Amino acid sequence: MLAVIIAKRAALFALAWLILTGAAPGGLVVGAAAVIAATAVSLKLLPPSPRQAKVWALIALIPGFLWRSVLGGADVAWRALHPKLPIHPGWIDYPVTLQDGTARAMFGAQTSLLPGTLSAGLEGATMRIHCLEVSDRTRDELARGEARVARALSQQPESGENGTDG
């Protein structure tokens, strides 16, 4: 099992290296060393999880993410161009219910990539998120995003209430 995970990660890093270098023969030795190092670091930073991601569920996240990106970008543009600049920026201390580091990292990355929100760190089970609009609507959208990640990574959220601000 671990050998398969290592092989998959190494193959992905090798593919990325080949794409970035245009498969230049002169970069193969350096590329091999980079792939080995990247694979080792990835295993240390993101250890294999006993839970398996549902590939189709991960792929299914893409259209919704793109749609929310468009809507979020339009909302941010509208706020920036509005004469009264209707923003209510601030921080939300969001209690994350995802159970492992990989899922939490994916949720934080997804949150940061959407316009109007930026994940600024995780302390224990609380993610600090900067928002252009601190509201119940934002908290609800964070909870829906976390639920989508949990489904895609075959995780059940831990019990707890989400969405307190700080």
C-alpha positions in Angstrom: 0.0 0.0 0.0 2.7 2.5 1.0 4.8 1.5 -2.1 1.8 2.3 -4.3 1.4 5.7 -2.6 5.1 6.5 -3.0 5.0 5.4 -6.7 2.0 7.6 -7.4 3.5 10.6 -5.8 6.8 10.1 -7.5 5.0 9.7 -10.8 3.1 13.0 -10.3 6.2 14.9 -9.4 8.1 13.4 -12.4 5.3 14.4 -14.7 5.3 17.9 -13.3 9.1 18.1 -13.7 8.9 16.9 -17.3 6.1 19.4 -18.1 8.0 22.3 -16.5 11.3 21.5 -18.3 9.8 20.4 -21.6 11.4 17.0 -21.0 14.8 18.4 -21.7 17.4 15.6 -21.5 19.9 17.9 -19.7 17.5 18.2 -16.8 16.8 14.5 -16.2 19.5 13.9 -13.5 18.5 17.0 -11.6 14.9 16.1 -12.2 15.4 12.6 -10.7 17.0 14.1 -7.6 14.1 16.7 -7.3 11.5 14.0 -7.7 13.1 11.9 -4.9 13.3 14.9 -2.6 9.8 16.1 -3.4 8.4 12.7 -2.8 10.2 12.3 0.6 9.1 15.8 1.7 5.5 15.1 0.6 5.4 11.9 2.7 6.7 13.8 5.7 4.3 16.8 5.3 1.3 14.9 4.1 1.6 11.4 5.5 -0.6 8.8 3.8 -4.1 8.6 5.2 -6.1 5.5 5.9 -9.1 7.2 4.2 -9.2 7.1 0.4 -10.3 10.1 -1.6 -13.2 9.6 -4.0 -11.6 10.6 -7.3 -15.0 11.4 -8.9 -16.0 13.4 -5.9 -12.8 15.4 -6.1 -13.4 16.0 -9.8 -17.0 16.9 -9.1 -15.7 19.7 -6.8 -14.2 21.5 -9.8 -17.3 22.9 -11.6 -18.8 24.2 -8.3 -15.4 25.7 -7.3 -15.1 27.5 -10.7 -18.7 28.8 -10.4 -18.1 30.1 -6.9 -14.9 31.7 -8.1 -16.8 33.6 -10.8 -19.5 34.6 -8.4 -17.0 35.6 -5.8 -15.0 37.6 -8.3 -18.0 39.4 -9.5 -19.0 40.2 -5.9 -15.5 41.5 -5.0 -15.5 43.6 -8.2 -19.0 45.0 -7.4 -17.9 45.9 -3.9 -14.6 47.5 -5.1 -16.4 49.6 -7.7 -19.4 50.6 -5.6 -19.3 54.3 -4.6 -19.9 53.4 -0.9 -17.4 50.4 -0.9 -19.8 48.0 0.9 -17.4 45.8 2.7 -17.3 44.6 6.3 -13.9 43.0 6.5 -12.7 41.1 9.5 -11.7 37.7 10.8 -13.7 34.6 11.4 -12.2 31.9 13.7 -13.7 28.9 12.1 -13.8 25.6 14.1 -12.8 23.0 11.5 -14.4 19.6 11.8 -12.3 17.8 9.2 -10.2 15.1 10.9 -6.8 15.1 9.2 -4.2 17.5 8.0 -4.6 16.7 4.3 -8.3 17.5 4.4 -7.7 20.7 6.5 -5.1 21.8 4.1 -7.4 21.3 1.1 -10.2 23.2 2.8 -7.8 26.1 3.6 -6.5 26.2 0.1 -10.0 26.1 -1.3 -11.0 29.0 1.0 -8.0 31.0 0.0 -8.5 30.6 -3.7 -12.1 31.9 -3.6 -12.4 35.7 -3.9 -13.1 37.5 -0.7 -11.7 35.0 1.8 -8.1 34.1 2.8 -7.1 31.3 5.2 -4.4 32.8 7.4 -3.5 29.8 9.5 -4.7 26.9 11.6 -4.3 26.7 15.4 -5.5 23.4 16.7 -8.9 22.8 15.1 -9.5 26.5 14.5 -8.8 28.1 11.1 -8.3 31.9 11.1 -10.0 33.3 7.9 -9.9 36.9 6.7 -13.1 37.9 4.9 -14.3 40.9 3.0 -17.7 40.3 4.5 -18.0 38.9 8.0 -21.5 37.6 8.2 -23.6 34.6 8.8 -23.8 34.1 5.0 -20.0 33.8 4.9 -19.9 31.4 7.8 -22.6 29.3 6.1 -20.6 29.2 2.9 -17.5 28.1 4.8 -19.5 25.2 6.4 -20.8 24.2 3.0 -17.3 24.2 1.6 -16.0 22.2 4.4 -18.8 19.6 3.9 -17.9 19.3 0.2 -14.3 18.6 1.1 -15.3 16.1 3.7 -17.5 14.2 1.2 -14.8 14.2 -1.4 -12.2 12.8 1.0 -14.6 10.3 2.6 -14.6 12.0 6.0 -17.2 12.5 8.5 -17.0 15.9 10.3 -16.4 15.7 14.0 -19.2 16.9 16.2 -19.3 20.6 16.9 -20.8 23.9 15.9 -19.1 25.9 13.1 -18.9 29.6 12.4 -18.0 31.6 15.4 -16.2 34.8 14.7 -13.3 36.3 16.6 
